[in-house]
Amino acid sequence: MLIPLTEFGRRLGELPRDRPILTICRSGHRSPLAARQLRQAGYDVTDVDGGTMAWERAGLPLVTPS
């Protein structure tokens, strides 16, 4: 689910509470902010360190929306 950081606070209710959540952004600078908000709200959350750029450098698969 894509939620821009500018909308994040008001859209927390859209996220499931019954499973872990990963936060990720392009470079790894914004997603830790979202992860902190989620933790404070009681969610089970993990931030993907380094964002999608680090993910891609590690050779992990990416799916581009069509």
CHARMM internal coordinates of N, CA and C (Angstrom, degrees):
IC EDIT
DIST 1 N 1 CA 1.4416
DIST 1 CA 1 C 1.5210
ANGL 1 N 1 CA 1 C 107.37
DIST 1 C 2 N 1.2966
ANGL 1 CA 1 C 2 N 116.68
DIHE 1 N 1 CA 1 C 2 N 127.35
DIST 2 N 2 CA 1.4553
ANGL 1 C 2 N 2 CA 121.55
DIHE 1 CA 1 C 2 N 2 CA 178.81
DIST 2 CA 2 C 1.5215
ANGL 2 N 2 CA 2 C 109.43
DIHE 1 C 2 N 2 CA 2 C -95.67
DIST 2 C 3 N 1.3468
ANGL 2 CA 2 C 3 N 115.49
DIHE 2 N 2 CA 2 C 3 N 118.96
DIST 3 N 3 CA 1.4603
ANGL 2 C 3 N 3 CA 120.71
DIHE 2 CA 2 C 3 N 3 CA 175.57
DIST 3 CA 3 C 1.5243
ANGL 3 N 3 CA 3 C 106.99
DIHE 2 C 3 N 3 CA 3 C -130.29
DIST 3 C 4 N 1.3342
ANGL 3 CA 3 C 4 N 117.99
DIHE 3 N 3 CA 3 C 4 N 112.30
DIST 4 N 4 CA 1.4612
ANGL 3 C 4 N 4 CA 119.98
DIHE 3 CA 3 C 4 N 4 CA 177.69
DIST 4 CA 4 C 1.5297
ANGL 4 N 4 CA 4 C 110.94
DIHE 3 C 4 N 4 CA 4 C -59.74
DIST 4 C 5 N 1.3189
ANGL 4 CA 4 C 5 N 116.34
DIHE 4 N 4 CA 4 C 5 N 145.80
DIST 5 N 5 CA 1.4578
ANGL 4 C 5 N 5 CA 120.83
DIHE 4 CA 4 C 5 N 5 CA -177.84
DIST 5 CA 5 C 1.5229
ANGL 5 N 5 CA 5 C 112.16
DIHE 4 C 5 N 5 CA 5 C -57.53
DIST 5 C 6 N 1.3269
ANGL 5 CA 5 C 6 N 117.42
DIHE 5 N 5 CA 5 C 6 N -32.13
DIST 6 N 6 CA 1.4682
ANGL 5 C 6 N 6 CA 120.92
DIHE 5 CA 5 C 6 N 6 CA 179.72
DIST 6 CA 6 C 1.5255
ANGL 6 N 6 CA 6 C 112.52
DIHE 5 C 6 N 6 CA 6 C -66.50
DIST 6 C 7 N 1.3466
ANGL 6 CA 6 C 7 N 117.36
DIHE 6 N 6 CA 6 C 7 N -20.17
DIST 7 N 7 CA 1.4681
ANGL 6 C 7 N 7 CA 122.01
DIHE 6 CA 6 C 7 N 7 CA 179.96
DIST 7 CA 7 C 1.5212
ANGL 7 N 7 CA 7 C 112.24
DIHE 6 C 7 N 7 CA 7 C -106.23
DIST 7 C 8 N 1.3033
ANGL 7 CA 7 C 8 N 116.50
DIHE 7 N 7 CA 7 C 8 N -4.16
DIST 8 N 8 CA 1.4531
ANGL 7 C 8 N 8 CA 121.12
DIHE 7 CA 7 C 8 N 8 CA -167.83
DIST 8 CA 8 C 1.5247
ANGL 8 N 8 CA 8 C 114.35
DIHE 7 C 8 N 8 CA 8 C -58.50
DIST 8 C 9 N 1.3139
ANGL 8 CA 8 C 9 N 117.39
DIHE 8 N 8 CA 8 C 9 N -50.06
DIST 9 N 9 CA 1.4598
ANGL 8 C 9 N 9 CA 120.64
DIHE 8 CA 8 C 9 N 9 CA -176.64
DIST 9 CA 9 C 1.5156
ANGL 9 N 9 CA 9 C 114.02
DIHE 8 C 9 N 9 CA 9 C -56.27
DIST 9 C 10 N 1.3050
ANGL 9 CA 9 C 10 N 117.09
DIHE 9 N 9 CA 9 C 10 N -40.33
DIST 10 N 10 CA 1.4676
ANGL 9 C 10 N 10 CA 119.57
DIHE 9 CA 9 C 10 N 10 CA -177.15
DIST 10 CA 10 C 1.5207
ANGL 10 N 10 CA 10 C 112.72
DIHE 9 C 10 N 10 CA 10 C -85.05
DIST 10 C 11 N 1.3404
ANGL 10 CA 10 C 11 N 118.51
DIHE 10 N 10 CA 10 C 11 N -7.80
DIST 11 N 11 CA 1.4659
ANGL 10 C 11 N 11 CA 120.81
DIHE 10 CA 10 C 11 N 11 CA -177.91
DIST 11 CA 11 C 1.5361
ANGL 11 N 11 CA 11 C 113.53
DIHE 10 C 11 N 11 CA 11 C -111.55
DIST 11 C 12 N 1.3334
ANGL 11 CA 11 C 12 N 117.64
DIHE 11 N 11 CA 11 C 12 N 9.37
DIST 12 N 12 CA 1.4634
ANGL 11 C 12 N 12 CA 120.38
DIHE 11 CA 11 C 12 N 12 CA -179.90
DIST 12 CA 12 C 1.5206
ANGL 12 N 12 CA 12 C 112.30
DIHE 11 C 12 N 12 CA 12 C -54.60
DIST 12 C 13 N 1.3010
ANGL 12 CA 12 C 13 N 117.33
DIHE 12 N 12 CA 12 C 13 N -35.12
DIST 13 N 13 CA 1.4643
ANGL 12 C 13 N 13 CA 121.57
DIHE 12 CA 12 C 13 N 13 CA -178.48
DIST 13 CA 13 C 1.5162
ANGL 13 N 13 CA 13 C 114.23
DIHE 12 C 13 N 13 CA 13 C -62.53
DIST 13 C 14 N 1.3239
ANGL 13 CA 13 C 14 N 117.93
DIHE 13 N 13 CA 13 C 14 N -15.49
DIST 14 N 14 CA 1.4667
ANGL 13 C 14 N 14 CA 121.23
DIHE 13 CA 13 C 14 N 14 CA 178.68
DIST 14 CA 14 C 1.5261
ANGL 14 N 14 CA 14 C 112.15
DIHE 13 C 14 N 14 CA 14 C -78.99
DIST 14 C 15 N 1.3257
ANGL 14 CA 14 C 15 N 116.77
DIHE 14 N 14 CA 14 C 15 N -13.85
DIST 15 N 15 CA 1.4579
ANGL 14 C 15 N 15 CA 120.63
DIHE 14 CA 14 C 15 N 15 CA -175.24
DIST 15 CA 15 C 1.5298
ANGL 15 N 15 CA 15 C 111.31
DIHE 14 C 15 N 15 CA 15 C -90.46
DIST 15 C 16 N 1.3263
ANGL 15 CA 15 C 16 N 116.59
DIHE 15 N 15 CA 15 C 16 N 141.34
DIST 16 N 16 CA 1.4634
ANGL 15 C 16 N 16 CA 119.65
DIHE 15 CA 15 C 16 N 16 CA -178.95
DIST 16 CA 16 C 1.5283
ANGL 16 N 16 CA 16 C 111.76
DIHE 15 C 16 N 16 CA 16 C -72.30
DIST 16 C 17 N 1.3090
ANGL 16 CA 16 C 17 N 116.50
DIHE 16 N 16 CA 16 C 17 N 142.26
DIST 17 N 17 CA 1.4612
ANGL 16 C 17 N 17 CA 121.21
DIHE 16 CA 16 C 17 N 17 CA 177.26
DIST 17 CA 17 C 1.5261
ANGL 17 N 17 CA 17 C 111.86
DIHE 16 C 17 N 17 CA 17 C -96.84
DIST 17 C 18 N 1.3395
ANGL 17 CA 17 C 18 N 116.47
DIHE 17 N 17 CA 17 C 18 N -8.05
DIST 18 N 18 CA 1.4685
ANGL 17 C 18 N 18 CA 119.68
DIHE 17 CA 17 C 18 N 18 CA -173.21
DIST 18 CA 18 C 1.5268
ANGL 18 N 18 CA 18 C 113.74
DIHE 17 C 18 N 18 CA 18 C -96.13
DIST 18 C 19 N 1.3410
ANGL 18 CA 18 C 19 N 117.65
DIHE 18 N 18 CA 18 C 19 N 11.44
DIST 19 N 19 CA 1.4650
ANGL 18 C 19 N 19 CA 120.01
DIHE 18 CA 18 C 19 N 19 CA 177.32
DIST 19 CA 19 C 1.5286
ANGL 19 N 19 CA 19 C 109.49
DIHE 18 C 19 N 19 CA 19 C -153.98
DIST 19 C 20 N 1.3207
ANGL 19 CA 19 C 20 N 116.34
DIHE 19 N 19 CA 19 C 20 N 158.48
DIST 20 N 20 CA 1.4681
ANGL 19 C 20 N 20 CA 119.58
DIHE 19 CA 19 C 20 N 20 CA 179.91
DIST 20 CA 20 C 1.5275
ANGL 20 N 20 CA 20 C 111.24
DIHE 19 C 20 N 20 CA 20 C -65.62
DIST 20 C 21 N 1.3160
ANGL 20 CA 20 C 21 N 115.48
DIHE 20 N 20 CA 20 C 21 N 152.28
DIST 21 N 21 CA 1.4604
ANGL 20 C 21 N 21 CA 122.18
DIHE 20 CA 20 C 21 N 21 CA -179.67
DIST 21 CA 21 C 1.5228
ANGL 21 N 21 CA 21 C 108.48
DIHE 20 C 21 N 21 CA 21 C -123.08
DIST 21 C 22 N 1.3266
ANGL 21 CA 21 C 22 N 116.08
DIHE 21 N 21 CA 21 C 22 N 137.34
DIST 22 N 22 CA 1.4583
ANGL 21 C 22 N 22 CA 122.39
DIHE 21 CA 21 C 22 N 22 CA 172.99
DIST 22 CA 22 C 1.5230
ANGL 22 N 22 CA 22 C 108.21
DIHE 21 C 22 N 22 CA 22 C -104.93
DIST 22 C 23 N 1.3221
ANGL 22 CA 22 C 23 N 116.30
DIHE 22 N 22 CA 22 C 23 N 137.44
DIST 23 N 23 CA 1.4576
ANGL 22 C 23 N 23 CA 119.73
DIHE 22 CA 22 C 23 N 23 CA 172.83
DIST 23 CA 23 C 1.5204
ANGL 23 N 23 CA 23 C 107.54
DIHE 22 C 23 N 23 CA 23 C -110.20
DIST 23 C 24 N 1.3246
ANGL 23 CA 23 C 24 N 115.67
DIHE 23 N 23 CA 23 C 24 N 139.70
DIST 24 N 24 CA 1.4650
ANGL 23 C 24 N 24 CA 121.09
DIHE 23 CA 23 C 24 N 24 CA 179.60
DIST 24 CA 24 C 1.5203
ANGL 24 N 24 CA 24 C 108.61
DIHE 23 C 24 N 24 CA 24 C -151.96
DIST 24 C 25 N 1.3179
ANGL 24 CA 24 C 25 N 115.08
DIHE 24 N 24 CA 24 C 25 N 143.52
DIST 25 N 25 CA 1.4538
ANGL 24 C 25 N 25 CA 121.68
DIHE 24 CA 24 C 25 N 25 CA 173.10
DIST 25 CA 25 C 1.5249
ANGL 25 N 25 CA 25 C 106.99
DIHE 24 C 25 N 25 CA 25 C -133.26
DIST 25 C 26 N 1.2797
ANGL 25 CA 25 C 26 N 117.94
DIHE 25 N 25 CA 25 C 26 N -174.33
DIST 26 N 26 CA 1.4638
ANGL 25 C 26 N 26 CA 120.61
DIHE 25 CA 25 C 26 N 26 CA -176.02
DIST 26 CA 26 C 1.5302
ANGL 26 N 26 CA 26 C 112.08
DIHE 25 C 26 N 26 CA 26 C -64.87
DIST 26 C 27 N 1.3320
ANGL 26 CA 26 C 27 N 117.22
DIHE 26 N 26 CA 26 C 27 N -50.16
DIST 27 N 27 CA 1.4675
ANGL 26 C 27 N 27 CA 120.19
DIHE 26 CA 26 C 27 N 27 CA -171.84
DIST 27 CA 27 C 1.5194
ANGL 27 N 27 CA 27 C 114.77
DIHE 26 C 27 N 27 CA 27 C -111.15
DIST 27 C 28 N 1.3253
ANGL 27 CA 27 C 28 N 117.68
DIHE 27 N 27 CA 27 C 28 N -10.42
DIST 28 N 28 CA 1.4623
ANGL 27 C 28 N 28 CA 120.14
DIHE 27 CA 27 C 28 N 28 CA -178.84
DIST 28 CA 28 C 1.5104
ANGL 28 N 28 CA 28 C 114.51
DIHE 27 C 28 N 28 CA 28 C 93.74
DIST 28 C 29 N 1.3296
ANGL 28 CA 28 C 29 N 117.70
DIHE 28 N 28 CA 28 C 29 N 13.58
DIST 29 N 29 CA 1.4620
ANGL 28 C 29 N 29 CA 120.35
DIHE 28 CA 28 C 29 N 29 CA 179.40
DIST 29 CA 29 C 1.5306
ANGL 29 N 29 CA 29 C 113.54
DIHE 28 C 29 N 29 CA 29 C -97.93
DIST 29 C 30 N 1.3202
ANGL 29 CA 29 C 30 N 118.07
DIHE 29 N 29 CA 29 C 30 N -34.26
DIST 30 N 30 CA 1.4737
ANGL 29 C 30 N 30 CA 120.95
DIHE 29 CA 29 C 30 N 30 CA -178.14
DIST 30 CA 30 C 1.5255
ANGL 30 N 30 CA 30 C 112.67
DIHE 29 C 30 N 30 CA 30 C -89.78
DIST 30 C 31 N 1.3215
ANGL 30 CA 30 C 31 N 116.84
DIHE 30 N 30 CA 30 C 31 N -36.64
DIST 31 N 31 CA 1.4682
ANGL 30 C 31 N 31 CA 119.13
DIHE 30 CA 30 C 31 N 31 CA -174.53
DIST 31 CA 31 C 1.5338
ANGL 31 N 31 CA 31 C 114.22
DIHE 30 C 31 N 31 CA 31 C -61.25
DIST 31 C 32 N 1.3520
ANGL 31 CA 31 C 32 N 120.65
DIHE 31 N 31 CA 31 C 32 N -32.05
DIST 32 N 32 CA 1.4636
ANGL 31 C 32 N 32 CA 118.13
DIHE 31 CA 31 C 32 N 32 CA 175.53
DIST 32 CA 32 C 1.5293
ANGL 32 N 32 CA 32 C 113.13
DIHE 31 C 32 N 32 CA 32 C -62.34
DIST 32 C 33 N 1.3297
ANGL 32 CA 32 C 33 N 116.28
DIHE 32 N 32 CA 32 C 33 N -30.47
DIST 33 N 33 CA 1.4686
ANGL 32 C 33 N 33 CA 119.88
DIHE 32 CA 32 C 33 N 33 CA 177.02
DIST 33 CA 33 C 1.5261
ANGL 33 N 33 CA 33 C 110.43
DIHE 32 C 33 N 33 CA 33 C -65.93
DIST 33 C 34 N 1.3182
ANGL 33 CA 33 C 34 N 116.12
DIHE 33 N 33 CA 33 C 34 N -42.99
DIST 34 N 34 CA 1.4645
ANGL 33 C 34 N 34 CA 120.39
DIHE 33 CA 33 C 34 N 34 CA 177.71
DIST 34 CA 34 C 1.5310
ANGL 34 N 34 CA 34 C 110.18
DIHE 33 C 34 N 34 CA 34 C -65.50
DIST 34 C 35 N 1.3336
ANGL 34 CA 34 C 35 N 116.62
DIHE 34 N 34 CA 34 C 35 N -41.37
DIST 35 N 35 CA 1.4680
ANGL 34 C 35 N 35 CA 120.39
DIHE 34 CA 34 C 35 N 35 CA 179.68
DIST 35 CA 35 C 1.5298
ANGL 35 N 35 CA 35 C 110.73
DIHE 34 C 35 N 35 CA 35 C -61.06
DIST 35 C 36 N 1.3208
ANGL 35 CA 35 C 36 N 116.50
DIHE 35 N 35 CA 35 C 36 N -41.13
DIST 36 N 36 CA 1.4715
ANGL 35 C 36 N 36 CA 119.62
DIHE 35 CA 35 C 36 N 36 CA 178.79
DIST 36 CA 36 C 1.5225
ANGL 36 N 36 CA 36 C 111.21
DIHE 35 C 36 N 36 CA 36 C -62.60
DIST 36 C 37 N 1.3320
ANGL 36 CA 36 C 37 N 116.91
DIHE 36 N 36 CA 36 C 37 N -43.21
DIST 37 N 37 CA 1.4720
ANGL 36 C 37 N 37 CA 120.23
DIHE 36 CA 36 C 37 N 37 CA 177.81
DIST 37 CA 37 C 1.5288
ANGL 37 N 37 CA 37 C 110.52
DIHE 36 C 37 N 37 CA 37 C -60.67
DIST 37 C 38 N 1.3115
ANGL 37 CA 37 C 38 N 116.09
DIHE 37 N 37 CA 37 C 38 N -43.10
DIST 38 N 38 CA 1.4633
ANGL 37 C 38 N 38 CA 119.92
DIHE 37 CA 37 C 38 N 38 CA -179.67
DIST 38 CA 38 C 1.5223
ANGL 38 N 38 CA 38 C 111.56
DIHE 37 C 38 N 38 CA 38 C -64.21
DIST 38 C 39 N 1.3287
ANGL 38 CA 38 C 39 N 117.60
DIHE 38 N 38 CA 38 C 39 N -44.47
DIST 39 N 39 CA 1.4724
ANGL 38 C 39 N 39 CA 120.69
DIHE 38 CA 38 C 39 N 39 CA 178.50
DIST 39 CA 39 C 1.5278
ANGL 39 N 39 CA 39 C 110.65
DIHE 38 C 39 N 39 CA 39 C -59.70
DIST 39 C 40 N 1.3236
ANGL 39 CA 39 C 40 N 115.95
DIHE 39 N 39 CA 39 C 40 N -43.76
DIST 40 N 40 CA 1.4702
ANGL 39 C 40 N 40 CA 120.38
DIHE 39 CA 39 C 40 N 40 CA 179.58
DIST 40 CA 40 C 1.5201
ANGL 40 N 40 CA 40 C 111.56
DIHE 39 C 40 N 40 CA 40 C -62.83
DIST 40 C 41 N 1.3334
ANGL 40 CA 40 C 41 N 116.82
DIHE 40 N 40 CA 40 C 41 N -28.08
DIST 41 N 41 CA 1.4632
ANGL 40 C 41 N 41 CA 121.41
DIHE 40 CA 40 C 41 N 41 CA 179.23
DIST 41 CA 41 C 1.5329
ANGL 41 N 41 CA 41 C 111.78
DIHE 40 C 41 N 41 CA 41 C -89.12
DIST 41 C 42 N 1.3437
ANGL 41 CA 41 C 42 N 117.34
DIHE 41 N 41 CA 41 C 42 N 1.44
DIST 42 N 42 CA 1.4559
ANGL 41 C 42 N 42 CA 120.55
DIHE 41 CA 41 C 42 N 42 CA 174.85
DIST 42 CA 42 C 1.5189
ANGL 42 N 42 CA 42 C 115.86
DIHE 41 C 42 N 42 CA 42 C 93.55
DIST 42 C 43 N 1.3208
ANGL 42 CA 42 C 43 N 117.89
DIHE 42 N 42 CA 42 C 43 N 11.76
DIST 43 N 43 CA 1.4618
ANGL 42 C 43 N 43 CA 121.01
DIHE 42 CA 42 C 43 N 43 CA 179.01
DIST 43 CA 43 C 1.5243
ANGL 43 N 43 CA 43 C 110.29
DIHE 42 C 43 N 43 CA 43 C -82.43
DIST 43 C 44 N 1.3335
ANGL 43 CA 43 C 44 N 116.14
DIHE 43 N 43 CA 43 C 44 N 153.93
DIST 44 N 44 CA 1.4573
ANGL 43 C 44 N 44 CA 123.81
DIHE 43 CA 43 C 44 N 44 CA 171.72
DIST 44 CA 44 C 1.5253
ANGL 44 N 44 CA 44 C 105.79
DIHE 43 C 44 N 44 CA 44 C -88.61
DIST 44 C 45 N 1.3370
ANGL 44 CA 44 C 45 N 117.57
DIHE 44 N 44 CA 44 C 45 N 107.10
DIST 45 N 45 CA 1.4649
ANGL 44 C 45 N 45 CA 120.82
DIHE 44 CA 44 C 45 N 45 CA -170.88
DIST 45 CA 45 C 1.5232
ANGL 45 N 45 CA 45 C 111.82
DIHE 44 C 45 N 45 CA 45 C -134.44
DIST 45 C 46 N 1.3231
ANGL 45 CA 45 C 46 N 114.87
DIHE 45 N 45 CA 45 C 46 N 145.55
DIST 46 N 46 CA 1.4603
ANGL 45 C 46 N 46 CA 123.29
DIHE 45 CA 45 C 46 N 46 CA 173.55
DIST 46 CA 46 C 1.5256
ANGL 46 N 46 CA 46 C 107.96
DIHE 45 C 46 N 46 CA 46 C -131.04
DIST 46 C 47 N 1.3127
ANGL 46 CA 46 C 47 N 115.95
DIHE 46 N 46 CA 46 C 47 N 132.69
DIST 47 N 47 CA 1.4555
ANGL 46 C 47 N 47 CA 120.62
DIHE 46 CA 46 C 47 N 47 CA 176.61
DIST 47 CA 47 C 1.5273
ANGL 47 N 47 CA 47 C 109.01
DIHE 46 C 47 N 47 CA 47 C -92.92
DIST 47 C 48 N 1.3237
ANGL 47 CA 47 C 48 N 116.91
DIHE 47 N 47 CA 47 C 48 N 136.55
DIST 48 N 48 CA 1.4631
ANGL 47 C 48 N 48 CA 122.23
DIHE 47 CA 47 C 48 N 48 CA 177.44
DIST 48 CA 48 C 1.5316
ANGL 48 N 48 CA 48 C 107.28
DIHE 47 C 48 N 48 CA 48 C -83.15
DIST 48 C 49 N 1.3177
ANGL 48 CA 48 C 49 N 115.32
DIHE 48 N 48 CA 48 C 49 N 104.56
DIST 49 N 49 CA 1.4648
ANGL 48 C 49 N 49 CA 122.36
DIHE 48 CA 48 C 49 N 49 CA -175.71
DIST 49 CA 49 C 1.5233
ANGL 49 N 49 CA 49 C 111.34
DIHE 48 C 49 N 49 CA 49 C -61.63
DIST 49 C 50 N 1.3193
ANGL 49 CA 49 C 50 N 116.63
DIHE 49 N 49 CA 49 C 50 N 127.88
DIST 50 N 50 CA 1.4590
ANGL 49 C 50 N 50 CA 121.04
DIHE 49 CA 49 C 50 N 50 CA 177.93
DIST 50 CA 50 C 1.5115
ANGL 50 N 50 CA 50 C 115.10
DIHE 49 C 50 N 50 CA 50 C 88.82
DIST 50 C 51 N 1.3224
ANGL 50 CA 50 C 51 N 117.64
DIHE 50 N 50 CA 50 C 51 N -7.38
DIST 51 N 51 CA 1.4582
ANGL 50 C 51 N 51 CA 121.73
DIHE 50 CA 50 C 51 N 51 CA 176.40
DIST 51 CA 51 C 1.5169
ANGL 51 N 51 CA 51 C 114.64
DIHE 50 C 51 N 51 CA 51 C 68.20
DIST 51 C 52 N 1.3309
ANGL 51 CA 51 C 52 N 114.92
DIHE 51 N 51 CA 51 C 52 N -165.55
DIST 52 N 52 CA 1.4605
ANGL 51 C 52 N 52 CA 119.34
DIHE 51 CA 51 C 52 N 52 CA -176.93
DIST 52 CA 52 C 1.5325
ANGL 52 N 52 CA 52 C 111.66
DIHE 51 C 52 N 52 CA 52 C -69.31
DIST 52 C 53 N 1.3265
ANGL 52 CA 52 C 53 N 117.79
DIHE 52 N 52 CA 52 C 53 N -24.31
DIST 53 N 53 CA 1.4675
ANGL 52 C 53 N 53 CA 119.34
DIHE 52 CA 52 C 53 N 53 CA 177.11
DIST 53 CA 53 C 1.5331
ANGL 53 N 53 CA 53 C 110.23
DIHE 52 C 53 N 53 CA 53 C -64.36
DIST 53 C 54 N 1.3288
ANGL 53 CA 53 C 54 N 118.04
DIHE 53 N 53 CA 53 C 54 N -44.77
DIST 54 N 54 CA 1.4672
ANGL 53 C 54 N 54 CA 121.67
DIHE 53 CA 53 C 54 N 54 CA 177.83
DIST 54 CA 54 C 1.5247
ANGL 54 N 54 CA 54 C 110.36
DIHE 53 C 54 N 54 CA 54 C -67.81
DIST 54 C 55 N 1.3286
ANGL 54 CA 54 C 55 N 116.90
DIHE 54 N 54 CA 54 C 55 N -38.56
DIST 55 N 55 CA 1.4645
ANGL 54 C 55 N 55 CA 122.06
DIHE 54 CA 54 C 55 N 55 CA 177.81
DIST 55 CA 55 C 1.5386
ANGL 55 N 55 CA 55 C 109.93
DIHE 54 C 55 N 55 CA 55 C -57.01
DIST 55 C 56 N 1.3376
ANGL 55 CA 55 C 56 N 114.84
DIHE 55 N 55 CA 55 C 56 N -47.85
DIST 56 N 56 CA 1.4578
ANGL 55 C 56 N 56 CA 120.17
DIHE 55 CA 55 C 56 N 56 CA -179.09
DIST 56 CA 56 C 1.5365
ANGL 56 N 56 CA 56 C 111.50
DIHE 55 C 56 N 56 CA 56 C -67.06
DIST 56 C 57 N 1.3349
ANGL 56 CA 56 C 57 N 117.47
DIHE 56 N 56 CA 56 C 57 N -41.28
DIST 57 N 57 CA 1.4697
ANGL 56 C 57 N 57 CA 120.86
DIHE 56 CA 56 C 57 N 57 CA 178.00
DIST 57 CA 57 C 1.5275
ANGL 57 N 57 CA 57 C 111.45
DIHE 56 C 57 N 57 CA 57 C -60.69
DIST 57 C 58 N 1.3368
ANGL 57 CA 57 C 58 N 116.11
DIHE 57 N 57 CA 57 C 58 N -30.19
DIST 58 N 58 CA 1.4675
ANGL 57 C 58 N 58 CA 120.68
DIHE 57 CA 57 C 58 N 58 CA 179.67
DIST 58 CA 58 C 1.5311
ANGL 58 N 58 CA 58 C 111.37
DIHE 57 C 58 N 58 CA 58 C -78.16
DIST 58 C 59 N 1.3349
ANGL 58 CA 58 C 59 N 117.21
DIHE 58 N 58 CA 58 C 59 N -3.47
DIST 59 N 59 CA 1.4488
ANGL 58 C 59 N 59 CA 120.80
DIHE 58 CA 58 C 59 N 59 CA 178.86
DIST 59 CA 59 C 1.5188
ANGL 59 N 59 CA 59 C 114.28
DIHE 58 C 59 N 59 CA 59 C 80.41
DIST 59 C 60 N 1.3244
ANGL 59 CA 59 C 60 N 116.15
DIHE 59 N 59 CA 59 C 60 N 16.96
DIST 60 N 60 CA 1.4658
ANGL 59 C 60 N 60 CA 120.61
DIHE 59 CA 59 C 60 N 60 CA 179.90
DIST 60 CA 60 C 1.5224
ANGL 60 N 60 CA 60 C 109.25
DIHE 59 C 60 N 60 CA 60 C -82.57
DIST 60 C 61 N 1.3360
ANGL 60 CA 60 C 61 N 117.15
DIHE 60 N 60 CA 60 C 61 N 152.63
DIST 61 N 61 CA 1.4648
ANGL 60 C 61 N 61 CA 119.96
DIHE 60 CA 60 C 61 N 61 CA -174.34
DIST 61 CA 61 C 1.5357
ANGL 61 N 61 CA 61 C 112.91
DIHE 60 C 61 N 61 CA 61 C -71.51
DIST 61 C 62 N 1.3229
ANGL 61 CA 61 C 62 N 115.13
DIHE 61 N 61 CA 61 C 62 N 144.80
DIST 62 N 62 CA 1.4585
ANGL 61 C 62 N 62 CA 122.81
DIHE 61 CA 61 C 62 N 62 CA 173.02
DIST 62 CA 62 C 1.5097
ANGL 62 N 62 CA 62 C 108.38
DIHE 61 C 62 N 62 CA 62 C -125.12
DIST 62 C 63 N 1.3230
ANGL 62 CA 62 C 63 N 116.06
DIHE 62 N 62 CA 62 C 63 N 141.52
DIST 63 N 63 CA 1.4536
ANGL 62 C 63 N 63 CA 120.81
DIHE 62 CA 62 C 63 N 63 CA 175.93
DIST 63 CA 63 C 1.5226
ANGL 63 N 63 CA 63 C 106.76
DIHE 62 C 63 N 63 CA 63 C -115.78
DIST 63 C 64 N 1.3025
ANGL 63 CA 63 C 64 N 116.50
DIHE 63 N 63 CA 63 C 64 N 122.61
DIST 64 N 64 CA 1.4594
ANGL 63 C 64 N 64 CA 121.40
DIHE 63 CA 63 C 64 N 64 CA 179.25
DIST 64 CA 64 C 1.5228
ANGL 64 N 64 CA 64 C 108.56
DIHE 63 C 64 N 64 CA 64 C -92.15
DIST 64 C 65 N 1.3413
ANGL 64 CA 64 C 65 N 116.94
DIHE 64 N 64 CA 64 C 65 N 126.55
DIST 65 N 65 CA 1.4744
ANGL 64 C 65 N 65 CA 118.71
DIHE 64 CA 64 C 65 N 65 CA 179.23
DIST 65 CA 65 C 1.5304
ANGL 65 N 65 CA 65 C 110.62
DIHE 64 C 65 N 65 CA 65 C -61.28
DIST 65 C 66 N 1.3121
ANGL 65 CA 65 C 66 N 115.24
DIHE 65 N 65 CA 65 C 66 N 141.76
DIST 66 N 66 CA 1.4700
ANGL 65 C 66 N 66 CA 119.01
DIHE 65 CA 65 C 66 N 66 CA -179.61
DIST 66 CA 66 C 1.5091
ANGL 66 N 66 CA 66 C 112.27
DIHE 65 C 66 N 66 CA 66 C -87.59
END
COOR INIT
IC SEED 1 N 1 CA 1 C
IC BUILD
